[in-house]
Amino acid sequence: MELLFILLTYFVASIPFGFIVGKLSGKDITKEGSGNIGATNVVRTIGKKAGIFVLLLDALKGFIPVYISKIYFDDLIVAVVAVVAVFGHCYSIFMKFKGGKGVATGIGVLIALSPKVALITITLWLGIFLTTGYVFLASVISAFLSWIMMTYIELNYYYTIAALISSMIIVYKHSSNIERFLKGTESRFIYK
């Protein structure tokens, strides 16, 4: 039962909502903007409404499986489901194991694991983004600090490990952004 649920989580998390919304809008989002299927690139290439829609769908991919697993399974399985949700979004079987950068799905996971940690993480993300204009910087710092917050707020070893592994995936997926930032070529998010 647990294994079946974990596999189902991966397949659901692999659904590339950004790509699908892009296609429905007449665009191949993998060939537009940054080429990423996440909400940020959807906003840049299609518009705010589409981007918010994708953000919510991607967050739900993380929230729903983890929320359900907390009802039926022990903490170890919940932690595995949490990581698989983020992994599935970032390495989608439907996109030849490519995908988004895991931020929205990661937030969905955090909301299910710990609303307190999620609220602090979202507030931190907004603060960094509004101050610097860099989406990636807000995402990387918030993701990295989320597992530390999880350690002290939830006092749950499995949840902390899940948040740590998820944050490592998210930071790794932002490697190209970090490289561009260090070279001074990373672009800030432009409000429209």
N, C-alpha and C positions, 0 to 999 in steps of 0.2 A: 504493500500500500504506500509506504513512504517513498520507495524508489519510483513508483508510478507517478506520484505527486511531484517529485523532484524533476522527472523528465517532462511532465506536463508544464511545469513552471518554466523550464528552459524553452520549450516550444512557444509558449505564450509570450515570454519576454523577448523572443526572437522576432516577433511580428514588427516589421519596420514601419511604424506608423508615419514617420516623417517622409519616407519614400512613397508610401501609398497616397498620402495627402498631396505630395508633389505631383504624382502621376495624375491624380484627379483634377489637379489644377493645370495640367498640360505641361508639366516640367519634370525633367529628370534631375532631382535634387543632388544626385551624386556628381553631376556635371555642372552644377551651379554654385556660386559662392565658394565656400570652403570645401564643398563636396561631401560634407558630413550630413547624416540623416537626422541630426538632433534638432531640437526646437529653435536654437539660436540661428542656425542656417535657414530654417524654414521662415523665421521672421525676416531675415535679410533678403531672401529670394522670392517669397510669396506674400508675406504680410503678417501683421501682428495677430489677427484673429486666427489664422491658420497655425501660427507659432504657438499661441496659447492652447489651442486645441491639441496639438501634438504634445506639448508639455504635460497636459493633464493625462492624456492617454499613456504616455511613457511612464509617468509617475504611478498610475494605476497598475501598470505591469509589475511594479515592485511592491506596491501596497497590498493588493488583493491576495497574492499567493502567501505572503508573509502573515497577513492577518488571519487567513484561514488556517495556516499551519500552526499558529499559536493556540488555536482552539483544539486541534486534534492531535498534535504531536508534541514531543518533548523539546527542550531548548536546543539540543544538538541538531535535530532535524530543522528546526526553525532557522538556525544559523546557516545551515547548508542551503536551504531554500532562499534565504536572503542573498547569499553570494551568487547562487545560480541565476537569480533574477537579474542581477547587475551584469553578470557574465553573458547571459543570453542576449541582453540588449547590445552589449559591446561586440559580441562575436556571434552574430545571427546566422543560423543555419540557412535562412532564406536569402542572405546577402553574401554567400560564399565566405562565411565566418568573418565578415566585416560588420561594422555597425556604428552606433553612436558612441558617445564618450561617457555615458552612464550616469550623468548628473541628475537628471529628472527621475530616472528609475531608482537611483540611490536615495533620493529624497523620499520617494514613495516607500522604500524599504525602511528608512529611518522613522518615518511617521508611524509605521506599523510596529516597529521594535520599541521605539521610545518617543512619544510625542514631545517630551521635554527637550531631548537632544535634537530632534528635528526642528523645533521652534528656534532654539539657539543657533543651529547651523544655518537655517534660512535667514535669520536676522544678520548673522555674520556675513553670509554671502551677499546680501543686499548692501550692507555697509561697505564692503570692499569694492563691490561693483560700482556703486554710486560715487564712491570716492575716487576710484582709478579709471573706470570706464572699461576695464578689462574683464570680460566674462571668464576667460580661462583662469585668471589669477584668483578671482573670487571662488571659482569651482575647486581649484587645486588646494588652496589654503583651507577652505571649509571642509573638503573631503578629508584632508589629512588630520584636522583637529577633531573631526567627528568621533573617531574611535577613542581619542583621549577623553573626550566628554562622556562617551558611553562608559568608559572604565569607572569614572567617579560618580556618575549619576545613576546608572542602572545596577552597578555592582554584579553584573552577570558576565561570567567568563566567556560563554559562547557568543553572546551578543557583541562583546568587545572584539573577539576574533573575527566575527563576521564583518563588523564595521571596519576593522583594520584591513582585511583582505579586499573588501569592496573599495576602500579608499586607495589601495595600491593599484587596483585595476584602473580606477578613474584617473589617478595621477599619471600612470603609464600611458593611457590613451591621450593625454594632453602633452606628450613628449615633444611633438612638433611645435606646439604653441610655446612651450618653454624655450625651445631652441630659437624660435623667431624672436621671442621677447629678449633673450640674452644678446641677440644680434641687433636688436632695435628695430625689427621689421614687423613685429606683431601689431595688428591693427586694433584700435579700440572700437567698441560697439557704438555705432552712430544712431542716435535717436531720430525717428522719422515722425 
